[in-house]
Amino acid sequence: KSAELRLVEPEDMLIVTYEDTPQSLHTLSNATPPEGVTAELVDVGAGVKAADYEGKDVKGKLVLATGRARLVHEEAVFKRGAAGVITDTVTFEMPNVRESLDIPDAHAYQSIWPTAEEADKVTFGFSLSKRQGEHLRALLKKGKRVKLKARVDAELFASKLDVVTATIPGSTRPSEEVFLIAHLCHPKPSANDNASGSGLLMEIARTIKVLIDLGRIEPPARTIRFIWVPETFGSIAYLYSHKDLPARLVAGINLDMVGQNQELCKSTLNLDCTPDSLPSFLNDLVYGLMEASVKEFDMPSSFGTSSSTFRYDRSAFSGGSDHAEFADSTIGVPCVMLIQWPDLYYHTSMDTIDKVSEDSLRRVGWITTVAVLTLANAAAEDAFLLATQTASQSMIRLKQVGKQAVEELSRKRQDPKLKRNSEELAKELAKTVSVYTCKLNHTVWREQEAVKSVKRIDRSAEFDTYLDAYCEEIRELGKKETRRLEETVNFLAKKHSLTLPTLPETDGELRRLVPMRLFKGTLDFGSLKKALGEKEYEWYQDVSEKDAEFNKKVLEILNFTDGHRNVLEIVNAVSAEYSETKPEHVLKLLRDLEKLKLVSFK
């Protein structure tokens, strides 16, 4: 409703109000007494671990921290009785791209995210700009007593999640649906994240409806569904309350942060692909349209090349938004995300309409509309084209893995340290062959499954022969690339008079254990922390600090935990998709989930 934070000692100064800067208040803050709370300020550094509080009395005081608000509230308020939390750092900092000092007057979007059980413990928090935070720190460093007065008029109460959905009914196959989804839940302004996705979704729906009404296009064969949700929670609730929906869904696209002015925001339009656990033709369909959009919107240069300065790319599945809930293996619906990333102003008060580009919205709107109409109208004859598109790109990706393998062998051969130790060089070459043989095998499987996924469009038996021929081509190319890898390492071994060692057998337990997942939907790390206890959960925090991809890997470890793959096969699959994954990390996760009765072993 309203909130303000004021410095009252050693000087009197209004710092910020909710009315002026809505993102200055930690979301899900509770009310103060009407007269407000006046308290001394204590700097606790990051404020996310017990060590940050050693020798500091924060009971009844306000803490100044650089860490994530949720974690600081846990440590300072819930455990140590602090009156409230003040943060001054943007989340997801990236060196040379996005750091708090790059936008010193921005207030970060921070939230307390309490569980229902924690609601009674919640106080309040404010998110200051880095400039404001540094001013307070400077006063503290001078040895001055710093007191702030906070007033918050807010209420935490039980409510419901509103999910808005609309459809354009299919004309001939109405029981089959393709869908577009966007989230609308972040505090204002949040222009790019995600008014851009939600607004564009409305415009796409309007455009398709108008074109149908004017007779410019035929009604779609399949139903097109449009969904607006509170991010992640809304998708979970919607899928839970509509258990029959996944069986009707052919594929979907998630629009999340799509309107960025790329030069201002330092952004690139990225296709976040389906996870390897759910290979799909959808990735190549959408990325092909991203490539085609350059010809659609940009003039060729005088050199015959594109004059486009619009940046686009694709990446392995990262999760983090609504597409992850649909693509989870327990739901099994192919869904990709279009997102502009990175974004200098992401989750800050500076994510305003002046950062939104009409050109970006037009391009993403065209890509998405063509994709959804293609999916909605695709018939048997179109399935052949989709299969060909996927298979041709599959061959390119497979050869790329083979090329990477040879390049890695070459790097190892030229490593000065390894050159001086022939035994170590031989070991490294043998390990490289092992790693890339696994990666080639995984890529063959993934690409074959992606080709087969076109059967979501045409399930006729006669189409199988066509798909089988492409799958055989992929299999043969995989064998060829594997032979080339073996020939290359044998040549290097002979050239340098090396004897390649036989690598030790993998632990038999990893081959013997076959885990089975016992829950639906993605794993919530907050719930995992609560269930395991903080001390046990510290292991996950430590691993995440050392392996930046660990949280993504956890999603895929669980997606591959299907009661058919053993632990070693899961390790190899996730390593091939992302980067080397330690078997002991996978086993630790699965054993912890077994304790919680979320996983069982055959």
C-alpha positions, 0 to 999 in steps of 0.5 A, spaced: 500 500 500 505 504 502 512 504 505 518 509 506 525 509 509 528 515 512 535 516 515 534 519 522 541 519 525 546 522 524 542 526 519 535 527 517 534 524 510 528 521 506 531 515 502 526 512 498 518 511 498 514 505 495 510 510 491 516 513 488 520 506 487 515 500 487 521 496 487 524 499 493 520 494 497 522 487 498 516 483 495 512 480 500 514 484 506 509 485 512 507 491 515 510 495 521 506 498 526 503 505 524 508 509 527 514 505 524 520 502 526 526 506 528 532 502 529 540 502 528 543 499 522 548 494 522 553 492 516 553 484 515 557 484 509 553 479 504 549 477 510 547 470 507 551 465 512 552 464 519 559 467 519 557 474 516 554 475 523 560 473 528 561 478 533 555 482 531 548 483 535 543 484 530 537 483 534 532 488 534 536 492 529 536 493 521 541 489 517 545 492 511 547 486 506 549 485 499 546 478 499 539 475 496 534 478 500 531 471 501 537 468 504 538 475 508 531 474 511 532 467 513 539 469 517 538 476 520 530 476 521 528 469 522 534 466 526 537 472 530 531 477 531 533 483 526 527 488 525 528 488 518 533 488 512 536 493 507 539 490 501 543 494 495 546 490 490 543 487 483 542 480 483 545 476 477 551 480 477 556 478 471 563 481 470 563 486 464 556 486 463 552 487 469 554 489 476 551 494 481 556 500 479 554 500 472 547 502 474 548 505 481 541 508 482 537 502 480 533 499 485 533 491 485 527 487 485 528 483 491 523 478 495 523 475 501 519 469 498 516 466 505 513 459 506 506 459 509 509 457 515 514 463 515 508 468 514 508 470 522 515 471 522 516 476 516 518 483 517 520 487 512 525 489 507 528 495 503 532 495 496 536 501 496 540 503 490 548 502 490 549 509 491 544 509 497 547 503 500 554 506 499 552 512 503 550 508 509 556 504 509 561 510 509 557 513 515 558 506 518 565 506 517 566 513 520 564 510 526 557 514 526 551 511 529 546 510 523 539 509 525 533 508 520 526 509 520 522 504 516 514 505 515 510 499 511 503 499 510 502 492 507 498 485 509 500 478 508 494 474 507 492 467 503 489 468 496 489 465 490 493 465 483 489 468 477 491 464 471 488 467 464 487 463 458 484 464 452 483 459 445 482 460 438 478 453 437 481 448 432 477 447 426 479 440 424 483 437 430 480 441 436 482 436 441 490 438 439 493 444 442 499 448 441 500 454 446 503 460 447 505 462 455 507 469 458 508 471 465 505 477 468 507 477 476 513 482 477 513 488 481 512 495 476 515 497 472 518 491 469 517 493 462 521 488 459 520 482 464 515 481 463 510 486 460 514 485 453 512 478 453 505 478 456 503 484 451 506 481 445 502 475 447 496 479 447 498 482 440 499 475 437 492 473 439 489 479 436 493 479 430 491 472 428 484 473 430 483 479 426 486 475 420 481 470 421 475 474 421 478 478 415 478 471 411 486 473 410 488 466 413 483 460 415 482 458 422 487 453 425 486 446 424 489 445 432 486 449 437 491 455 439 491 456 447 494 463 450 496 463 457 498 468 462 500 466 469 504 468 475 511 465 473 512 458 475 507 458 480 502 459 476 504 454 471 504 449 476 498 450 479 494 450 472 497 443 470 496 441 477 488 443 476 488 441 469 491 434 469 488 432 462 491 438 459 498 435 457 495 429 453 492 435 448 498 439 448 503 438 441 508 444 443 509 451 446 513 457 446 514 461 452 515 469 451 519 471 457 523 478 456 523 479 449 522 486 448 529 489 449 533 494 446 539 490 445 544 496 445 541 499 451 540 492 455 546 489 452 542 483 450 541 478 445 535 474 443 536 467 445 532 460 444 532 456 450 531 449 447 528 443 450 532 439 455 536 433 452 531 429 456 526 431 451 529 432 444 524 435 439 523 438 432 521 444 435 528 447 437 530 447 429 523 450 427 523 456 432 531 457 431 530 457 423 525 462 423 529 466 428 534 466 422 529 467 417 527 473 420 533 477 418 531 476 411 524 478 413 526 485 416 533 487 414 536 489 407 542 485 404 548 489 404 552 491 398 557 485 399 551 481 398 551 479 406 546 481 411 546 488 414 542 486 420 545 488 427 540 484 431 543 479 435 540 472 436 543 465 438 541 458 441 543 455 448 542 448 452 536 448 456 537 452 462 530 452 466 528 458 470 521 460 467 515 457 465 517 452 459 521 448 464 514 446 468 511 443 461 518 440 459 519 436 465 519 429 464 513 428 468 509 432 464 513 431 457 510 437 453 516 440 448 516 448 450 522 452 448 523 459 451 525 466 447 528 471 451 533 477 451 539 475 455 543 478 458 539 485 460 543 490 464 537 493 467 534 486 469 530 486 475 531 493 477 527 499 477 530 501 471 527 496 467 522 501 464 519 502 457 524 506 454 528 500 454 523 496 450 524 496 442 519 496 437 523 492 432 525 487 437 517 486 439 516 486 431 521 480 430 519 476 436 512 477 434 513 475 427 517 469 429 512 466 434 506 467 430 509 464 424 511 458 429 505 457 432 501 457 426 505 452 423 504 448 429 497 449 429 496 447 421 501 442 420 499 436 416 502 430 414 505 433 408 508 438 413 511 433 417 516 431 412 519 438 411 519 438 419 523 432 419 528 434 414 529 440 417 531 437 424 535 431 420 539 436 416 541 440 423 542 434 426 548 432 422 551 439 422 551 438 430 553 431 430 559 433 426 560 439 430 561 434 436 566 430 432 570 437 430 570 439 438 573 432 439 579 433 434 580 440 437 580 438 444 585 432 442 590 438 439 589 442 445 592 437 449 597 435 444 600 442 445 599 443 452 606 445 454 606 441 461 603 435 458 608 435 452 614 434 458 610 428 461 608 423 456 605 418 461 600 424 463 599 426 456 597 419 454 592 419 460 589 426 458 588 423 450 585 417 452 580 421 457 578 425 451 577 420 447 572 417 452 569 423 454 567 425 446 565 418 445 560 418 450 558 425 447 557 422 440 553 417 443 549 421 446 548 426 441 546 420 436 541 418 441 538 426 442 538 427 434 534 421 433 529 422 438 528 429 435 527 427 428 522 421 431 518 427 435 515 429 429 510 424 430 507 429 435 504 432 428 503 425 424 502 419 428 501 415 421 505 408 420 507 410 413 511 416 416 515 411 420 519 409 414 521 416 412 523 417 419 527 411 420 531 412 414 533 419 417 535 416 424 539 411 420 543 416 417 544 419 423 547 413 426 552 412 421 554 419 421 555 418 429 559 411 427 563 415 422 565 421 427 567 416 432 572 412 427 575 419 426 576 420 433 579 413 434 584 414 428 586 421 430 588 419 437 591 413 434 595 417 429 597 422 435 599 416 439 604 413 434 607 420 432 609 421 439 610 414 441 605 414 446 602 408 449 594 409 451 592 407 457 586 403 459 581 407 463 579 404 470 572 401 470 567 405 472 564 404 479 560 398 479 554 401 483 553 406 478 552 401 473 547 397 478 543 402 481 537 404 477 533 410 480 526 412 479 523 419 480 517 419 485 514 426 484 511 430 479 514 437 477 521 441 478 524 440 484 524 446 489 531 448 492 527 452 498 523 445 499 529 441 499 533 446 504 527 445 509 527 438 508 534 436 509 536 441 514 541 447 513 547 443 515 546 438 510 544 443 504 550 447 505 553 441 501 549 444 495 551 451 496 558 449 496 557 445 489 553 450 486 559 455 487 564 451 484 559 449 478 555 454 475 551 449 471 549 445 477 542 447 478 541 446 471 544 439 471 539 438 477 533 439 473 536 434 468 538 429 473 531 428 475 528 428 468 533 422 466 531 419 472 526 415 469 526 408 472 530 405 466 537 409 466 542 407 471 546 412 475 552 412 470 548 413 464 545 419 467 551 422 469 554 421 462 547 424 459 548 430 463 555 431 462 554 431 454 549 436 455 552 441 459 559 439 462 563 434 466 558 432 472 561 428 478 558 421 479 558 422 486 554 429 486 549 425 482 549 419 487 549 424 493 543 428 490 539 421 488 541 418 495 538 425 499 532 424 495 531 417 497 531 419 504 525 424 503 522 418 499 522 422 492 526 417 489 527 410 489 532 405 487 531 398 483 
